[in-house]
Amino acid sequence: MHISLTPELESRIKAKVETGFYNNASEVIREALRFMETHEDWIHEIKLARLREQLNVGVDQLDRGEGIAIESKSALDALFDDIKS
């Protein structure tokens, strides 16, 4: 695989290797990819937690009788149109 880096990124990778913590540029890139995957997993978990919170609010509202009845597909379509705008 061949990748192109900007001079700034290449310099940053070289600086990481020069610290002695990494033996070569490949190790820096592998570590960066692992960090990126961890970060993406963390963001995914945050989004799921927020969605669960929102679902709990909705369930609580339904339990209090604050829901609205949707009687037809056209009424559901209208509701979604309102949400989108």
Secondary structure, 3 states (H helix, E strand, C coil): CCCCCCHHHHHHHHHHHHCCCCCCHHHHHHHHHHHHHHHHHHHHHHHHHHHHHHHHHHHHHHHCCCCCCCCCHHHHHHHHHHHHC
